[in-house]
């Protein structure tokens, strides 16, 4: 198993996946997503680590669920991050270690931040030693737990402008700090919020489009009212173009809004 492949696999698991256990001998690596392109890339990554693609099941809500039983792979991954759960232990669904069952917290302990107990999830150290790996890691992380948003707005005088944002949702305080640090290390100036890290400056958005981008074919999720279903990299490209000529993107966004209003009416 090459370390680089494992590190990239960890980016998927820290966002939309995890490692769970029944007994000390039975560990399951799992990942869920609604986006078929992201599922395919995850399975490729899994295959490059262990020669298996895992079992895939479809949930009623349209989510694909991939799982692979492998104690060996689980323990290799724990060397990179001692947990892949990124919610506080007492958040729903409650961490198994609080119910007296086995979880990564049972093995490696937890960490208290502002009196809240968190699993020991972190960004693997090799990510901080290579800018190339950092960019690949962030591409996966931002594709699974992040995205791009662009909203038309009006100023007081009535002229229209665009509010552009690339965001990474990250609630775990350690991961939130590390994602911010990592972006700074490779030349970005991110804005840090309690549960998000954002890129809003022109230079940062242009640099993201040049150096990172999203996983090819990944789509904007249902969280976005108007852009849901659009290719993230397509919208990123339009946002980049809009710095020279905002009119096209403004018209495009207005068209989408008008047609979604027609559908609703
Ligand atoms: Zn826990």
Boltz pocket constraint, residues with backbone or C-beta under 6 A from the ligand:
constraints:
  - pocket:
      binder: B
      contacts: [[A, 89], [A, 95], [A, 96], [A, 97], [A, 98], [A, 103], [A, 105], [A, 110], [A, 118], [A, 119]]
      max_distance: 6.0
